[in-house]
């Protein structure tokens, strides 16, 4: 699978696992609320990278990378909300946000690289 070799996909997969583990301790009333939204957003990042890599054109890849970036921004916002609600300890939230920032840097670099090919 060609997408598995992408460093940004690997980073996003690790972030997704961290999000799943972190949200496991959320209050029970959040099972279908914030925890589910965070999980969906996290899963969407590597999924969109993989889907974009599966398309034959750089233009399509770029489009899916932008979707991945949007999901990543959504996840970062949700982590901040979870921290404010004290569902996540500060250290855990900080770790997730730092990992998300690392994914964002890699994702932006890949987006810029692909956009240069398209232009």
C-alpha positions as CSV (number, residue, x, y, z in Angstrom):
1,X,0.0,0.0,0.0
2,X,1.7,3.2,-1.2
3,X,0.2,5.4,1.5
4,X,1.7,3.4,4.3
5,X,5.2,4.7,3.4
6,X,4.1,8.3,3.9
7,X,5.6,9.7,7.2
8,X,2.6,11.9,7.6
9,X,0.2,9.0,7.4
10,X,2.3,7.1,10.0
11,X,2.2,10.1,12.3
12,X,-1.5,10.5,11.9
13,X,-2.1,6.8,12.7
14,X,-0.1,7.2,15.9
15,X,-2.2,10.3,16.8
16,X,-5.4,8.4,16.1
17,X,-4.4,5.7,18.5
18,X,-3.5,8.3,21.2
19,X,-6.9,9.9,20.7
20,X,-8.7,6.6,21.1
21,X,-6.8,5.8,24.3
22,X,-7.3,9.3,25.7
23,X,-11.0,9.4,25.1
24,X,-11.6,6.0,26.7
25,X,-11.6,7.7,30.1
26,X,-14.1,10.4,29.2
27,X,-17.3,10.5,31.2
28,X,-20.0,8.0,30.1
29,X,-22.3,10.8,29.1
30,X,-19.8,11.8,26.4
31,X,-19.8,8.4,24.7
32,X,-21.8,9.8,21.8
33,X,-20.7,13.4,22.2
34,X,-17.2,14.9,22.3
35,X,-15.3,11.6,22.5
36,X,-17.0,10.3,19.4
37,X,-16.4,13.5,17.5
38,X,-12.7,13.5,18.5
39,X,-12.4,9.9,17.3
40,X,-14.1,10.6,14.0
41,X,-11.9,13.6,13.4
42,X,-8.7,11.7,14.3
43,X,-9.6,8.7,12.0
44,X,-10.4,11.1,9.2
45,X,-6.9,12.4,9.0
46,X,-5.0,9.2,8.0
47,X,-8.1,8.0,6.1
48,X,-8.1,11.1,3.8
49,X,-4.4,10.9,3.3
50,X,-4.8,7.2,2.2
51,X,-7.8,8.0,0.0
52,X,-6.0,10.9,-1.7
53,X,-2.9,8.8,-2.3
54,X,-5.1,6.2,-3.9
55,X,-6.3,8.6,-6.6
56,X,-4.3,8.9,-9.8
57,X,-3.9,12.7,-9.9
58,X,-2.0,15.1,-7.8
59,X,-5.0,17.4,-7.9
60,X,-7.2,14.8,-6.2
61,X,-4.4,14.0,-3.7
62,X,-4.2,17.7,-2.9
63,X,-8.0,17.9,-2.3
64,X,-7.9,15.0,0.1
65,X,-4.9,16.4,1.9
66,X,-6.9,19.6,2.5
67,X,-9.7,17.5,3.9
68,X,-7.2,15.8,6.2
69,X,-5.9,19.2,7.4
70,X,-9.4,20.3,8.1
71,X,-10.1,17.3,10.2
72,X,-6.8,17.8,12.1
73,X,-7.8,21.4,12.9
74,X,-11.2,20.1,14.1
75,X,-9.4,17.6,16.3
76,X,-7.1,20.3,17.8
77,X,-10.2,22.4,18.7
78,X,-11.9,19.4,20.3
79,X,-8.8,18.6,22.3
80,X,-8.8,22.2,23.6
81,X,-12.5,21.8,24.5
82,X,-11.9,18.5,26.3
83,X,-9.1,20.2,28.2
84,X,-11.3,23.1,29.3
85,X,-14.0,20.7,30.4
86,X,-11.3,18.8,32.4
87,X,-12.0,15.5,30.5
88,X,-8.3,15.5,29.6
89,X,-5.5,16.1,32.1
90,X,-3.3,19.1,31.0
91,X,-0.3,16.8,30.2
92,X,-2.4,14.5,28.0
93,X,-3.9,17.5,26.1
94,X,-0.5,19.0,25.7
95,X,0.8,15.7,24.3
96,X,-2.1,15.4,21.8
97,X,-1.7,19.0,20.7
98,X,2.0,18.7,20.2
99,X,1.6,15.5,18.2
100,X,-1.2,17.2,16.1
101,X,1.2,20.1,15.4
102,X,3.8,17.7,14.2
103,X,1.3,16.0,11.9
104,X,0.2,19.5,10.7
105,X,3.8,20.5,9.8
106,X,4.3,17.3,7.8
107,X,0.9,17.6,6.2
108,X,1.5,21.2,5.2
109,X,4.9,20.2,3.7
110,X,3.2,17.5,1.6
111,X,0.5,19.8,0.5
112,X,3.0,22.4,-0.6
113,X,5.0,19.7,-2.5
114,X,1.9,18.4,-4.3
115,X,0.7,21.9,-5.1
116,X,4.0,22.7,-6.8
117,X,3.5,19.7,-9.1
118,X,-0.1,20.8,-9.9
119,X,0.8,24.4,-10.6
